[in-house]
Amino acid sequence: MEIPVKEQKDDDNKGDDDQSQEQPVYSFGVRYYYWDFYKNHEWFIPKKYASLQEEIQNNLKKWQWDQLMTKANTMLKGEELRKLKSYEWKNYGVNMNEPIRCEHILTICLYTDYDSLSCEFSKSFRKISSDKSDEDTKKRNMEYREWSRILRETVECYGTTMEQTKIKVFYHGVSMIYFDSFIATFCCPTSTTAQLEV
């Protein structure tokens, strides 16, 4: 699926509802909240595991975790990542201009290096069938809460918005969904590419 990037207009008088009348809105997943600031939010996910390491070691062997830590620490020593600072804070506990941390890089490595684990992780942001409740989906996401929290910090506090990139078309593979055009809301990890061949 080709996802063209549209420039957003700063128009305080025009809300999202006006835009959605022009094109259908398709949402990828639920936007959960993991930080204490949001503990009264309906989509807040409480902590189950003490750390990312404890959470992930339910799914990976210790040597795999150690390998990921080595990779993330090595990447963090690179020139580009050493100078990467947060530009947002959003009540996530990340201060403005704070350097990116190893745990942020680690969550990206987890997502890119372990396909089947990433698939299960991504499923925790949406209902697996229409007869399942929101509480069931929240319970599944709680199994990956620390990964979800830190990956979201990585993307939203250190990442580049689609409006800021020079790439203007993104592709995402889906099965059996057809649109002429639509507005997409990505509330879960979503793999995209700038190359149709991929």
C-alpha positions in Angstrom: 0.0 0.0 0.0 1.4 3.4 -0.9 1.0 6.0 1.9 1.6 9.5 0.5 2.7 12.1 3.1 0.6 15.2 3.2 1.8 18.4 4.7 -0.3 19.3 7.8 -1.8 22.8 7.9 -1.7 24.8 11.1 -5.3 25.9 11.2 -6.7 26.1 14.7 -10.2 26.6 13.4 -10.2 23.4 11.5 -10.3 20.2 13.6 -9.6 16.6 12.7 -13.4 16.0 12.1 -13.3 18.4 9.1 -10.4 16.5 7.6 -11.9 13.1 8.1 -15.0 14.1 6.1 -12.8 14.4 3.1 -11.2 11.0 3.3 -11.8 7.8 5.3 -9.8 7.4 8.5 -8.0 4.0 9.1 -6.4 3.4 12.4 -3.5 1.0 13.1 -3.9 -0.1 16.7 -4.7 1.6 19.9 -2.7 4.5 21.5 -1.8 3.3 25.0 -0.3 5.3 27.8 2.4 4.0 30.1 3.6 7.1 32.1 2.3 8.0 35.6 1.1 11.4 34.2 -1.6 9.4 32.3 -2.5 6.9 35.1 -6.2 8.0 35.0 -6.5 7.7 31.2 -8.8 5.0 30.0 -5.9 3.5 27.9 -3.3 3.5 30.6 -1.3 0.3 31.0 0.0 -0.5 34.4 3.5 -1.9 35.0 3.8 -5.7 35.2 7.5 -6.3 35.1 10.2 -4.4 37.0 12.4 -3.7 33.9 12.6 -4.2 30.1 15.1 -6.9 30.7 12.8 -8.9 32.9 10.0 -8.4 30.4 12.0 -9.5 27.4 13.7 -12.4 29.1 10.3 -14.1 29.1 10.7 -14.2 25.4 14.4 -14.4 24.7 17.3 -16.4 26.2 19.9 -14.5 28.3 22.6 -14.8 25.5 20.2 -13.1 23.1 19.6 -10.3 25.6 23.3 -9.9 26.1 23.9 -9.8 22.3 21.2 -7.1 21.9 22.8 -5.0 24.7 26.2 -5.3 23.0 24.7 -4.2 19.7 22.8 -1.3 21.2 25.8 -0.1 23.2 28.0 -0.3 20.0 25.4 1.6 18.0 25.2 4.3 20.7 28.9 5.0 20.3 28.4 6.0 16.7 28.7 9.7 15.8 25.0 10.1 14.7 23.5 8.6 17.8 25.9 10.3 20.2 24.7 13.7 19.1 21.0 12.7 19.0 19.0 14.7 21.6 15.3 14.7 22.4 13.3 17.5 20.9 10.0 16.6 22.7 9.1 15.6 26.2 5.3 15.0 26.2 5.1 14.1 29.9 7.1 10.9 29.2 9.9 11.5 31.6 12.3 12.5 28.8 13.7 16.0 29.2 14.3 18.3 26.3 17.8 17.9 24.8 18.4 14.7 26.7 20.8 12.3 24.9 19.2 9.1 23.6 19.9 6.1 25.9 20.9 2.5 25.3 17.4 1.3 26.2 15.9 3.4 23.4 18.3 1.8 20.8 17.7 -1.6 22.3 13.9 -1.4 21.6 14.5 -0.7 18.0 16.9 -3.6 17.7 14.3 -5.9 19.3 11.8 -4.8 16.8 14.0 -5.2 13.7 16.0 -8.3 14.7 13.3 -10.7 16.1 10.5 -11.0 13.5 8.2 -13.4 15.3 8.6 -11.5 18.6 7.9 -8.2 16.8 4.8 -9.7 15.3 3.4 -10.8 18.7 4.4 -7.4 20.1 2.6 -5.5 17.3 -0.5 -7.7 17.8 -0.8 -6.5 21.4 -1.9 -3.1 20.1 -5.1 -4.4 18.4 -7.9 -6.8 19.0 -7.2 -10.3 17.7 -10.9 -10.9 16.9 -14.0 -8.8 17.1 -15.4 -10.8 20.0 -12.4 -9.9 22.3 -12.8 -7.0 24.7 -10.6 -3.9 25.1 -9.5 -5.3 28.5 -8.2 -8.4 26.7 -6.1 -6.2 24.4 -4.8 -4.2 27.3 -3.8 -7.3 29.1 -1.9 -8.6 26.1 -0.1 -5.2 25.7 0.8 -5.3 29.4 3.1 -8.2 28.6 5.1 -5.8 26.4 4.5 -2.6 28.4 8.2 -1.6 28.9 9.1 -2.3 25.3 6.0 -0.3 24.2 6.8 2.6 26.5 10.5 2.9 25.6 9.9 2.4 21.8 7.3 5.1 21.9 9.7 7.5 23.7 12.3 6.7 21.0 10.0 7.5 18.1 8.1 10.5 19.6 11.0 12.1 21.4 14.0 11.4 19.2 12.4 10.5 15.8 11.7 12.5 12.7 8.1 13.3 11.8 6.8 12.4 8.3 6.4 16.1 7.6 10.2 16.7 8.3 11.5 13.9 6.1 12.5 14.3 2.5 10.8 11.0 1.7 7.2 11.8 0.5 5.8 8.3 -0.2 5.9 5.3 2.1 4.8 1.7 1.5 3.2 -0.7 3.9 2.1 -4.2 3.2 -1.4 -5.2 4.2 -3.8 -7.9 3.1 -7.2 -7.4 1.5 -7.8 -3.8 2.4 -8.6 -1.5 -0.5 -8.8 2.3 -0.4 -8.6 5.0 -3.1 -7.2 7.2 -0.4 -7.4 7.6 3.3 -6.0 9.2 6.4 -4.0 6.8 8.5 -3.4 6.9 12.3 -0.5 4.8 13.4 -0.9 3.8 17.1 1.3 0.8 17.0 4.7 -0.2 15.6 4.3 -0.2 11.8 6.9 -1.2 9.3 7.1 1.0 6.2 9.6 1.5 3.4 10.3 4.0 0.7 10.9 1.3 -1.8 8.0 -0.5 -3.4 10.2 -3.5 -4.3 10.6 -4.3 -0.6 
